[in-house]
Amino acid sequence: MFISIKDLIFLFIYYLLIIVGILISVAFLVVLERKILGYIQFRKGPNKVFFGGLFQPFSDAIKLFIKENIRLMKINTWFYYVSPMIGFFLSLIFLLGFPLSINMFSMNLYLFYMMSCMSLNIYVILLSSWSSNSNYSMLGGMRSISQSLSYEVVMFLIFFIMFFYVESYKLIDFFVYQENLGFFLINNFMFFILFIVMIAELNRMPFDFIEGESELVSGFNVEYMSGSFTLIFLAEYMMILNMGILFIYLFWGKFLLSIFSLMFVLIFSMMMILIRGSFPRLRYDNLMYFCWYNILSMVMMLLLLIFLMKFFLYLNL
């Protein structure tokens, strides 16, 4: 199919606006988190830079990028510097198949594409921890990889259940099937299970074991500084917004450019922040038992139930 110069310019402007928009959203999400955590802990939070500390993330970003980047002696240099860039790039390309207000793009296998992007994040953590040549970063990396692999099994099974609902991997088909009734109202139990899994997958409290400061200092990113640390930080918060948008598409069937969708993404992000400020960190073995013995068994039973329902429905037809 022939693509004109005008189409290429349009695509470039479209992706540029998405990237700039998500980066600005991440900046204000950081302000929101620091303000809410401040009020939970009976303090003000950032309140000096501009009006009410609104531009605090921008000043922090400038400070981080102009900080000195010390050349460590025992690191594997190429992997050390490339792995944060790969993680940031994976968070950006996760947005490629999201329709905003109309079906501008439609991948036939978007669910597979999305799962591939999320699976590759494990290699970013592995490369970052291994290339740092630090015992603390390796310990944090091993924790993160085992945690992510465990909860990704449950998450991919839930996505498989969503496929049984629609029988399509195209994201646009979820809008068609939820035109009158959202999947949240049909199976809100699966919604809450996926929400818990996402908290563990995003390494947020109370499941942030890769950053157990009391025993790991700062997890796999303990040796990172300056711009490399900023890219890791941006990728983490960008995935929070990406998951909020994904919930909108999978469980409500709404386009992003609507008041309901924007409010839901805001509520989703605030729930992540409130959980971080309200719950203590769990014990690591309890987290793994909770995944393999509790959540996985419930999701497997739910998958079997949905499969039997579809099977008997086809028999009746």
N, C-alpha and C positions, 0 to 999 in steps of 0.2 A: 504494500500500500504506500502510495506516494505521500510524503509529508512536506508541506510547503514551509518556506522561511517564516511566514507569519505564524504558523502553528508552533514552530520551534521557539520563536520569541515568546509566544504566549505561555508555553510550557516552562520556559526559563523564569518568566515573571511570576507564574503560579507557584513554582517550587521555592523561589526566593521569598515570596510573601509568607509561605507556610513556615519556612525556617526562621525568618525574622519574628514572626508572630509567636512561635513556640518558645523561642529564646527569651522574648520579653515576658511571656507568661511564666516561664520558669523563674525569672527574676522576681516577679511579684508574688509567686508562690512561696519563695524563700522569705520574703517580708511577712507574708501571712503566717507562715509557720513560726517565725521568731516572735511575732507579736502575740500569737495565741499561746505559745509556750511561756512567754513572759507573764501573761495574765494568769495562767494556770499556776505558776510559781510565785505569784504575788509580787511581780516586778513589772517594769514598763516595757522592756525589750528595746529595740532600736527606735530612737525618737529624736535624733539630732540632725541627721542629714536630710535637708529639704523639709517638706511638710510631714511631720509625724514619722520621720525615718523612711519616707517612701523611696528615696534613691539610695538607701543603704547597700542593696546588692550590687548596684553599678559601681559604687566606690570600692566595695570589697573585690569585685572582679578586676578593676584597674589595679588595685593594690597587689592582688595575686599574680597578675600577668607581668607586672614590672619587678616582682621579687627576683632575687638572684637564684639561678638554677645551678646548684652545686653539682659538680661532676663527681659522682660516687666512684670509688675505686673498683669494687668487685661486681658491679652490675653487668648484665649482658646488654650492652648499650642499645643495639638496634631494637630488640624486643621491648626493652624498658620504655623507649619513647614512642614506639608504634602502637602498643596495646591500648593506651588511653584514647588514641585517635580512632582506633577500630571500634571501641565501645561507644564513643560519641557518634560515629558514623552509623552504627547499627540502630541507635536510638532515633536518628534522623530518618533513615530509610524505612523505619517502621510505619511512618506516616504516609508512604507513597500511595497506598491503596485506599485511603480514607476518602469517601465522597463528602464534600462539604455541604452543598445545598442541592446539587443536581448530580446525576451520574456522569461525572466528567471522565472518570477512569473506573474500570471494572475488571479486576483480575479474576480469571476463572477458577484459580486455585489459591485464593487469598488466605484461607485458613492455614494451608500448608506453608505459604510464604511467611505468615505471621509466626508460626511455630518455629520455622527455621531461624528467623531473626532472634527469637527469644532463646533458642538453644545455643546459638553462637556466643551469647554473653558469657557462658561458662569458659570458653576458650580465652576470652579477654581477661577474666579473673585468673585463670591458670597462667597465662603469659605474664601478667603483671606480678603475681606473687613469685613465680619461678625466676623471672629476670632480675628481681630485686636482690637475690642472693642473701636473704635475711631469714632467720629461723622464725621470727614473729610473722612476717608476711606469708611464709609458706604455711604456717599453722592456720592463719586466717583464710588463706586460699583454699586449703583442704576442707575446712569447715564450710565455707561458702559453696564449694562444688558439691559436696555430699548433700547439703541442704537444698540446693537448687535442683539437683537431679531427682531427689525424693519428691519434691512438690511439683516438679514439672510432669511427672507421671500422672498425678491426679489432675493437673490442669489440662493436659492433652486428652485425658479421658472425658473431661467435661466438654471440651471442644468437640469431641466425637459424638457426645450426646446432642449437642447443638446441631451437628450434621444430620443426625437422625430426625430432628424436628423439620429441617428444611430440605434435606437430601440434596444439598448443593454446597460447594465451597466458596461460592461467590458471595461477597458481602452485601451486594445490592439485593439479593434474594431475601435477606433478612428483613428488609424494608417492606417487601411485598407481603410476606407472611404475617407481619405484625402491624398491618395497616389498621385493623380494628381492635386487636387484642395483643398486648405485649407478652413476651415469654416470661417476664418477671411475675405476672399475675398467674401464669400457668404453673410455673415451677420456681417459686421464690426460695425454696429450700436449696436448690442448686446455686442460686444467685449468692446466697450467704456463704455457702461452702467455697465458691470461687473467690469471693471477697477475702476470706481467711487465707486461701492459698496465695492470692496476690500479695497479701501483706508479707508472707514468708518469701515469696519470689522476689519482691522488691527490697528485701532485707530491711524492713522497717520494724520498729518496736511493736510488740515484745519479742520479735524473732530476729533481731539484728545481731546474730552471734558472730558475724565476721568482724564486728567492731565492738567486741566485748572489752571495753577499755581497761577493766581491772586486771585482765590477764593477757591481752593481745596488743595493748597500746592503741592501735587503730586498724587492725586487720591487714588485709592484703595491700592496702595503699599506704602503709606506714613510711615507706621510703620515698614517696612522691611529694613534690613541692611545685610551686609556681604554676605554670600553664598546664602541666600534666595533671596535677591535682584538680585544677579547675575543670578540665574535660571530664574526669571521672565524676566529679560532683554534678556537673550539668547533665550527664547521661543518666545518673540516678534519679534526679528530679524530673527529667523529661519523661522517663518511663512511667512515673506516677500519673502525669497528664495523659500519656498514651493509653494507659489502662483505664482511666476514667472515660475516655472517648470510646474505647472498645466496649465497655459495659453498655454505653448508650446504644451502640449498633446491635449488639447481640441480644440484649434483653428488653429494649424499648422500641427499636426500629425507628429512631428519629435521626434526622440529619443534624450535623453539628451546628450549623448556623441557624439555631432557633433558641428562644429564651429558655425553654425547658432543658435542652441539652447543655447549654452553658451553665445553668443553675445546678444540674446534676453533677457535672465535672467539678464545680466548686464545692458541692456537698461531699463528693467522693474524696477530694483532696483534704477537706476539713476533717473528715472522719479519720483519715490517716494521721493527721496531726493530733487530734484529740486522743486517739489510741496511744500514740507515742507519749503524750503527757500524762496519761492516766494509769497505765499498766507497767509493772516491773518486768524486767527481762526474765524469761523462763530458763529452766535448766536445759542443756543441749540434748540430753538423752530423752527428756520428756517431749521435746519437739519432734524428734525422730519417731518415737513410739506413737505420738499423736497422728503423724502422717500415715505410717504403714499399718497401724492396727485400727485406727478409728476412721479417719477421713477416707482412706483408700477403700475400706470395706463398704462404707456408705455409698461412695460413688460407683463401685462395682455393682451393688444391688440396684442402684438407680439406673445404671446402664442396662442391666438385665431386664428391669421392668419396662423401660422404654422399648427395648428390642422386642419383647414379647407382645407389647401393645401394637407395635408396627406389624409384626408377623400375623397376629390375628386379624388386624385390619385388612391386610392384603388377602387373607383367606376369605373374608366376608365379601370382598370386592370380586 
